[in-house]
Structures are given as C-alpha cells and as structure tokens.
Amino acid sequence: MSFTKIGPLTVIPGENGSRVPFSTSLLVKGTHGAALIDCGSGYQVLNEIKNAYSVRSVYLTHYHLDHIWGAYLFKDAELLINPYDVKKLSDPEELTKASGMLNPTDPHNQEKWMKQLFEKPPENWNRPHWQPVMNLVEKWYPYDQELDVFGTKMVMIHAPGHTQGYCCPYFPEHGVLFAGDFDLTSFGPWYNNADSDIDEFIASAQKTLETDARIFITSHQKGVVGRKEYEEKLKQYIGKIEEREEKTRSAIKRGLVPSEIVYEEIFYYRESHHKNPQLMISEIVGIAKHIDRLVKNGEPFEDYFEEFLRYFGLSRENIFYRSGPMGIMAQ
C-alpha cells in the first residue's frame, strides 16, 4: 500500500478504498515518537504501523466505529477523543442515545444493539466491533487550541454537525486539514445520528474553508485533494442536503404516509435496506431531521412530523439528542 507523505504527516488509506467500515488514518511522526489520527484503516495496516513506529498518542476525531475500531491495538499509547465523546465510549446508554438507537421500528433493536456492545469478537478479526473499544478512552483534548504533537503544531477544530463533538485536525505549519467525514462522496453528508445536526453540518463545512489549508484529507474514498478541488467538490457535496430536503417536501405534498416516505430513497436505495435492515434507523432519523427543518423554514408540516414520530414510536429526544462536554483536561 502506498502512502502520501506531507512533511511529518503520512496519510494511511483504509482498506477497500477507505469505504465504510474502513477509513483513512493520519500518522504524525516526530523525533521522540509518533501520533495517530483515527484508527479505522484495517487490522493489517494498523498492525504494520504499530510495529514500524513508536505510536505514543492516538487522537480520535469522534466516536463513530469506522474511525475508532482499531484503537485497541494501541492500548499502550495515550488515547484521546473530543470532550463530548469520552462518555459515549464508557456509557452504553449515552452511546445508544447519541446514535439514535432508542425506540426504533424493531422493538428488539435496542436489545440487539446493546448485545453487540459487549459481544467479544474473534481474535484478529478485520471488521468493526464495539466491545474492544468500550471503556478504552478516558482522556480528551481541547478544541481550537494549538497542541504540540511531537514537534508538529495541531489544532483540533470543533466542526459539529456530523456528530455533536466532531472535529477536524488542522496542521497550520503544513497547510493541511484532515477534513475527515466532510468526505466529498457521491452519497453526500451524513447527519443521521440523534446528536447530528443539519445546519451545524453546513456551517462546519464552511468553517473548513476558513483555514489556510492548501491540502485536505478525507476519511473515505477521495483521500488527498488540493484546495481548489476541495472547494468545488464541497459545494456539490453540501448541495445534496437541499436535494434531500426537496425530495422530503415533495413526498409529503404528494400524500405519502410515514410508512411510505422511508422508501423514497432520500438517503439509501431500497436494495440497501434489504441488505442491511439497520440502515432503516438512519433513514428514519435523517428524514425526521429534514421534516423538522422544513417546519422551521415555514412549511406547514407540524402535524405530519408528529404523525411520523408516533408511527415509529419515537420522541424528539430520539431524533435530537444533546449532551454536555467534559471539562478541559490539562495536556
């Protein structure tokens, strides 16, 4: 596997083109050790990194499993995540609430979800699993402050929307922004957890352009892109949000009931739901967020929104979950 190097930074692509459940990692090398940003590249490549470098610190951008599942390989390193997500990786109920897994259409889904949090996977597996990373991370880094990472300056820019605590590591000396899940994929933005927010996502996407970065690194598929390409692709990428909103508006005005609108392929193709039934939860949460946003923007869909929640047995907290950050920990 070939790695792109930018000064002390080495881009570590994930397996299968960094498609979910894999993601790109970033290695920061210094004289007295190295740090790793995210741990979703895959078992083999992360083992190679572990054996080749003295990884003394691991910084996780957010709690999503495709970015953290290999962290257990670096138990001897200092493991840090953003101040909103520490509790999610130590409290299954908090993780469940933030993920939007409460009261889904399948009444047994929460039970299945909780079971997989504690189910030990086979040895040397190469698929994401929660059990090895739960209760693994106890420290957090501050947002928007300059950190010294083995001689390299790094700022963890708070960029909520994808998740409440999401951040983008920025390396000002090298003009590099790890844009992560502003990934420019054709699927478009993902804001389908209860702690996700559409308008925050849009604002944070703009925030990535307010840096002086010349090089942007995405977590999935695209990889390393220059600023001009990033700006062009980001505009198309964010445009997907309004496409989804218009599809939602149109479906409601055409009289589709909640049981029908979830198959309008606003987020996922029908065949994807058949292959992975758990995607329906993300579909439901995402559509609910769009309906709520339409109401806030003046559409008369209040009754439809309440009907949607009732049909799927949801409360507003299942769709819109907020938690507080941990206090600032000394670095």
N, C-alpha and C positions, 0 to 999 in steps of 0.2 A: 504494500500500500504506500503510495507516495504522499508526502506531507508538504504543505506550503509553509515556508518559514518567512517571518517578518520580524527582523531583529531578534529579540529574545523569545518571540512568540512562535509557536508551532501549531498549525491547525491540524487536528486529528479527526478526519472524517469518520462517520459511523458506518457500520456495515450496511449493505444494500442501499448505497447512495444516501445514507443518513435518513432513510424513510422510517417513520414510526414503525416499530418501537425503538429504533436506534436514533441517535442524534450526534451531532458534531461536538467534540470537546476542544479545549484550547490549553496548551501547555505553556507555562511561563517559566523560562529557565533563568537561573541566577548562579552566582559563584558558589553560594552556600546552600543550594537546594533548588527545588522546583515546586511550582504550584499547578494544580489542575483546575480548570473551569469546567464544570459539569462532567458527569460520568455515565454517558449513555452510548458510547461508541461501540460497545460489544465486548464480550468476555475476552476474546483472544487479543484484541488490540490493547485493551486496558491492562492485561497481564504483561504484555510486551513493554508498555510504558512503565509499569511498576518495576519490572526487572531492569530496565535500561536507565532509569532516572531516580534520583532521590526525591520522591514526591513527599514534601513535608506539610503541605497545606492543600486543601480541596475547598473550592468555593462553588456552591451550588446556587444557580440563579433563581430557582423556585422549586416547589415540591413535586412537580409532575414526574411520574415514574420513568418516563423515557429519558429524563435528564439526570436521574439520581441513582438508578438501579445498580450501577457498578461501584457505588461508594464503599460498599462493604469490603472491597478489595484493598482499600487504603485505610484500614482501621487504625494503623499506627500514625497516620497523619492527623493534623488538626483539621477537623471538618466543620465548615461554617455554612450557614444559609441565611437568607434575609430575615429580619426581625419579625415578620408576620408568619413565617412558615415553620419556625422552630417547634411550636406547639403542635402543628399538624403532623409532624413526624414523631410525636411522642404520645399523642392523644387520639386514638382511633375515632372517637366521636367527633372531634374537631375536624379531622380529615374527611370524615363522612359528610359532615355538614357543608364544608367548603367545596367538596366535589359534587354536591347536588345529588347525593345518593339516598337521601331520605324520602320515604313515601313515593317511590316510583310506581309505574303501572304494574309491575310484578311485585306482589306483596311479599314475596320471599327474597327479593333482590338485596335488601339491606343485610339479611342474614347471610346470603352468599357472599356479598361484598366483605362483610366483617370476617367471614371464614377465611377468605383468601389473604387477609392482612396477617393472619397468624399461621398459615399453612406453609410449612418448610418445603422449599423446592429441592429437587435432586441436586447432587453435587455437580459443580462445573456446568450448570445449565447456562443457556445463552438467550434467555428471554426475561423480560422484566418481572420482578416479583417483589411484593411489599415487605415480606417478613424480614429479609436480611437488612433492610434499611430503617425499619421502625426502631425508634429509641437509639439511633446511631449518632445523630447530630444534636449537640447540646449548646453549641455556640452560634452566635450571629455576628454579622458585620454591619457597620453603619452605612447608611445611604449617603451619596453625594459628598463624600469626604475623600480626600486623597489618601490612599493606602500605599505603603511600601511593600511590594511583593518581591522579595529577594533582589532588590535594586531597581525594580521597574515600578513606575507610578501607575496606579489603577484607581479608578473611581467607579463605584457601583451606582449607576444612575437608576433611581427609582422610576419605573415605567409601568404603572399598573394598567390593568385592562384585560390582558390575557389571564392573569390572576391578580389578586389584590397586592401581593408582595413582589411581583415580578420585577427584575432589574436587568440592565444591560451593562456589562463591564466595559469601561472605556479606558483606553491607553493613550493619553494625550501626547506623550513623547513620540509615539509612533503613528499617530493619526489613525488608530484602529478602534472600531466599535464592534463588540460582539453583540450584534443585533438579535441573535438567538431566534426566538419564536415570532419575530417580525420576519417570517421566513420566505416571503415572496412566492410561495407556492400557488399553483392554479386553484387549489381548494379555497384559498382566502384566509382571512383572520379566524382564529379560534378563540371564542369567548363563551364557552358553553359549560363552565362550572358555575356554581352558585356564587362564588366570590369573584367572578369575572364581570366586566362592565364595558358595554359597547362604546360609550362616549369617552371613557378613560382610555380605551384602546386607541381611538382615533387621536386623542390628544398626545398620547405617548409616542405614537408613530411620528407625529410632527416633532416631538422632543428629540427623537433620534437624529433629525436633520439640523438641530440647533447646535450640535457639536461640530468641531472642526475635522471630524473624521474624513479621511480620504478612502479608507478601506473598511468595508462592512462584511461581517462574517455571520451567516445564518446557520441555524441549528439543523435545518432539514433541506436536503436536496441541493439547493443552489450553491451554498458554500461561500467562497470568497468573491466579492464583487466590488467594483470601483464606485465612487460616489455618483457619477452621472447615471450609471445603470441602476444603482440602488434607488435614486430619486424617481426615475421613470417607472421602475417596477413597483415601487411602493405606492405610487398613485393608482396604478391598476389594481393592486392588491387591496388597498383600502376601498376602492370603488366597489368591490364585491359586497361590502356591507349594505350599500344602498340597493344593489341588485336583490339581495335577500329581503330587504325591507319592502321593496316593491312587490315581490312575489307574495310576501305575507299579506300585504294590504289587498292585493288583487284576489287572493284566495278567500279572504274574509268577505269581501264585497260580492264575490260570486256565490256566497252562501255555504261554503264548506264548513262543516262542523269540526270540533276538535279532533275527533277520531279520523277525519279525512285529511286535515291540513298537515298532519305529521308525515304524510306520504307524498307531499307535494315536491319533494326533493329540494327543499330550501337549503338544507345543509348536505345531507347524504343521499346517494342514489338508493332506490328501493332495494336493489340487489345487495347493497352493503348491509342493510338492516337484516336481510335474511342470513347473510354470512356471519354477522356479529350483532345479535339482538341487543347487546348492551349499548350500542350506538343510539338506540331509541331514547335513552335518558338524556344524552347530549342534544339530540334533536328537540326534545320537549323543552329543555331548559333554554336552548337558543331561541326557539320560536317565542316562548313566553317573554324573553327579554325584548324581542322585537315588537311584540304586541304592546308591551308596556311603553316602549319608546314611541310608538305610533300614537298612543294615548297622550303622552306628554307633549307631542308635537301637534296635537289638535284633532286627531281622528276620534270619532265617536265610538270607540271600541271598548269602553269600560265594561259593559255587560258581557261582551264576548270574552274579555280577559278573565273575569270572574268565573264564567262558564268553563273556560279552558282549565283553570286551576281546579275547579270542582270535579271535572271529568277525570282528571289524572290524580285526584286525591292529594293535591299539593297545597301548601300555604305559601305566602310571599317569602318566608324565610328559606324555603326550599329552592327558590329561584334567585333571591338576593340575600346573600349572607356576607356579613362584615364582622371582622374581629380586630382587636387592637394589636399593635406591635409590641414586642418585648422592649425593655429599656435598652439604652445604648451600652454595649459591653466594651470595656477597655480593650484595646488591641495591643 
